[in-house]
Amino acid sequence: QVRLAESGGGLVQAGGSLRLSCAASGHTFSSYTMGWFRQAPGKNRVFVAAIRRSGDNLLYADSVKGRFTVSRDNAKNTVDLQMNSMKPEDTAVYYCAAVPEYSTGNIYLPSTYEYWGQGTRVTVSS
Protein backbone atom coordinates (compact mmCIF):
# COMPACT_ATOMS: atom_id res chain seq x y z
CA GLN A 1 0.00 0.00 0.00
CA VAL A 2 1.29 3.42 -0.96
CA ARG A 3 -0.28 6.65 0.19
CA LEU A 4 0.30 9.76 -1.87
CA ALA A 5 -0.35 13.39 -1.03
CA GLU A 6 0.17 16.28 -3.42
CA SER A 7 0.85 19.86 -2.44
CA GLY A 8 1.90 23.10 -4.05
CA GLY A 9 -1.06 23.92 -6.25
CA GLY A 10 -2.49 27.40 -6.53
CA LEU A 11 -3.12 30.36 -8.76
CA VAL A 12 -0.39 31.68 -11.03
CA GLN A 13 -0.26 34.10 -13.93
CA ALA A 14 0.62 32.96 -17.42
CA GLY A 15 4.37 32.76 -17.78
CA GLY A 16 4.82 32.05 -14.10
CA SER A 17 6.03 28.97 -12.24
CA LEU A 18 4.77 26.53 -9.67
CA ARG A 19 6.34 23.54 -8.02
CA LEU A 20 4.18 20.59 -7.08
CA SER A 21 5.33 18.01 -4.60
CA CYS A 22 4.04 14.54 -3.88
CA ALA A 23 4.89 12.86 -0.60
CA ALA A 24 4.67 9.08 -0.44
CA SER A 25 4.32 6.85 2.57
CA GLY A 26 3.80 3.17 3.06
CA HIS A 27 5.62 0.71 0.88
CA THR A 28 9.11 1.11 -0.59
CA PHE A 29 8.95 4.30 -2.58
CA SER A 30 12.04 3.54 -4.63
CA SER A 31 10.33 0.46 -6.06
CA TYR A 32 7.81 2.54 -7.93
CA THR A 33 7.60 4.43 -11.16
CA MET A 34 5.95 7.75 -10.36
CA GLY A 35 3.69 9.65 -12.69
CA TRP A 36 2.00 13.01 -12.84
CA PHE A 37 -1.37 13.39 -14.52
CA ARG A 38 -3.80 16.24 -14.85
CA GLN A 39 -7.49 16.60 -15.39
CA ALA A 40 -9.06 19.76 -16.71
CA PRO A 41 -12.76 20.45 -16.14
CA GLY A 42 -14.89 18.27 -18.35
CA LYS A 43 -11.91 16.38 -19.74
CA ASN A 44 -10.22 13.06 -19.16
CA ARG A 45 -7.22 12.61 -16.95
CA VAL A 46 -4.08 12.78 -19.09
CA PHE A 47 -0.42 12.02 -18.72
CA VAL A 48 1.97 14.83 -17.86
CA ALA A 49 5.25 13.24 -16.81
CA ALA A 50 6.77 10.12 -15.33
CA ILE A 51 10.02 9.14 -13.67
CA ARG A 52 11.43 5.69 -13.18
CA ARG A 53 12.74 4.42 -9.86
CA SER A 54 16.33 5.34 -10.66
CA GLY A 55 15.41 8.88 -11.63
CA ASP A 56 17.34 8.75 -14.90
CA ASN A 57 14.48 7.90 -17.21
CA LEU A 58 12.13 10.86 -17.61
CA LEU A 59 9.08 11.01 -19.82
CA TYR A 60 6.96 14.02 -20.71
CA ALA A 61 3.83 14.81 -22.62
CA ASP A 62 4.56 16.87 -25.71
CA SER A 63 2.44 19.68 -24.31
CA VAL A 64 4.78 20.21 -21.35
CA LYS A 65 8.14 19.18 -22.77
CA GLY A 66 10.73 21.89 -22.22
CA ARG A 67 8.58 23.64 -19.60
CA PHE A 68 8.02 21.02 -16.90
CA THR A 69 10.62 18.98 -15.06
CA VAL A 70 9.93 15.91 -12.96
CA SER A 71 12.34 14.80 -10.25
CA ARG A 72 12.37 12.48 -7.27
CA ASP A 73 14.20 12.06 -4.01
CA ASN A 74 14.08 8.44 -2.93
CA ALA A 75 15.61 9.29 0.44
CA LYS A 76 12.75 11.68 1.20
CA ASN A 77 10.02 9.70 -0.57
CA THR A 78 9.03 12.64 -2.69
CA VAL A 79 8.46 13.37 -6.35
CA ASP A 80 8.25 16.93 -7.63
CA LEU A 81 6.96 18.61 -10.74
CA GLN A 82 8.54 21.96 -11.54
CA MET A 83 6.29 23.88 -13.90
CA ASN A 84 7.69 26.89 -15.74
CA SER A 85 6.38 29.16 -18.49
CA MET A 86 2.92 28.17 -17.54
CA LYS A 87 -0.04 28.63 -19.85
CA PRO A 88 -3.77 28.91 -19.21
CA GLU A 89 -4.20 25.49 -20.78
CA ASP A 90 -2.15 24.04 -17.91
CA THR A 91 -5.11 24.74 -15.65
CA ALA A 92 -6.22 21.43 -14.12
CA VAL A 93 -6.21 19.27 -11.05
CA TYR A 94 -2.82 17.57 -10.90
CA TYR A 95 -2.42 14.08 -9.52
CA CYS A 96 0.59 12.01 -8.68
CA ALA A 97 0.40 8.28 -9.10
CA ALA A 98 2.51 5.21 -8.45
CA VAL A 99 2.97 1.88 -10.17
CA PRO A 100 5.47 -0.86 -9.33
CA GLU A 101 8.59 -0.63 -11.45
CA TYR A 102 8.09 -4.17 -12.75
CA SER A 103 4.71 -3.32 -14.25
CA THR A 104 4.46 -3.96 -17.98
CA GLY A 105 1.60 -1.57 -18.42
CA ASN A 106 1.73 1.58 -20.50
CA ILE A 107 2.92 4.26 -18.11
CA TYR A 108 1.27 6.94 -20.23
CA LEU A 109 -2.15 5.58 -19.26
CA PRO A 110 -3.91 6.33 -15.97
CA SER A 111 -5.25 2.78 -15.83
CA THR A 112 -1.71 1.45 -15.37
CA TYR A 113 -1.22 3.16 -12.03
CA GLU A 114 -2.22 1.50 -8.79
CA TYR A 115 -2.06 4.35 -6.31
CA TRP A 116 -3.23 7.95 -6.56
CA GLY A 117 -3.12 11.09 -4.53
CA GLN A 118 -6.12 13.29 -3.94
CA GLY A 119 -4.98 15.93 -6.41
CA THR A 120 -3.99 19.56 -6.16
CA ARG A 121 -5.63 22.33 -8.16
CA VAL A 122 -3.58 24.54 -10.45
CA THR A 123 -5.08 27.60 -12.09
CA VAL A 124 -3.20 29.69 -14.64
CA SER A 125 -4.69 33.07 -15.38
CA SER A 126 -4.16 34.83 -18.69
N, C-alpha and C positions, 0 to 999 in steps of 0.2 A: 504494500500500500504506500502510495506517495501522495502527500498533500502539498498543494501548490497555492501560493498566494501572491498575486500581482500587486504592485504599487507604482506610483509615479505618474499616473494619468492626470489630465487636467486640460485647461484651456490655453492655447498658444496661438499667436498670430502666424499667418503664412510667412514662411521663411525662417521661422524660429525652430527651436530644438526642445526635445523632451527626452528624458531617459526613463525607461520602464525597467523595473526590476521584478524578478520572480524568485521568491524564496521557497525552497523545497524542504520538506521534512518527511521522515519515515524511512523508507528503504534506501538503499545505497544510491545516492544521487549520481555518482560517476558511472553507473551502469546504464544510464539512460541517454538516449537522444532527446534533446529538448527542442521544442518548436514554439514559434510565435504565430498566432493566427489573429485575424481581425474580422469583425462583423459589423458592417454598416447597416443602418436602419433599412429594413425591408429587403435585405440581401443575405445571401448565404455566407457562411463563415469561410474565409479563404486564407490560404497560406501566405505568410509574410517572410519568415526566415526559420532556419533550423541550424543546429550545431550538434555535431557528434560528440561522443563522450570525451574524446581526446582534445577537443577544441580546435583541431586543425582542419576540419572539413566543414565549411560554411556554405549554406545555400540560401539564396534570396529569390523572392519574386521579382520579376522584371520591373514591376512598378516601383520598387523601393531600392533597387540595386544602385549603389553609388551614393545613396542618402542615408540608409540605415546600416547599422553594424550590430551584429549579435556577438555576445561573448559570454563566457561562463567562468566561474571560479568554483572548482570542485571542492576546495578546502572549506569554502563558506556555504556551499550548497545553494548557489545563486546563478541565475542566468539573466543577463541584461539585454536590453534593446535600446541602443542609442539612435535617436531619430533626429536627423538634421534636414535643413531645407524643406521643412514640412509644407504640405499643400492641403487645401481644403478637402481634397479627396482622400486624405489620410484619416479623416474623421471616422471613428468607429469605436467599438468596444474591443479591446485587445486582450487576448487570452494567451497564457502560456500552457504548454502541454508536454507530456512526457510519454515516451514509449521505450521499452527495453531495447538496448542496442542490437540485440540479436534478431529483432523483428525483421521480417522480410517484406513487410508492407510498404506501400508507397508513402514516404514521409511528407509528401506534398498534400496528402489527403487527411482531413480531420478524422475520418473513420479509423485511421491507423493508430491513433493515439489512445492510450488507456486512461490517462489521468489528465484532469483539467483544473485550472484555477477558476475563480469566480469572475474574472475579467476586471479590467480597469478602463474607464471611459476616457477617450482622447477626442478633443474638439479643436479643430483648426479653423480659425476665423480668417476671412479674406480681407 
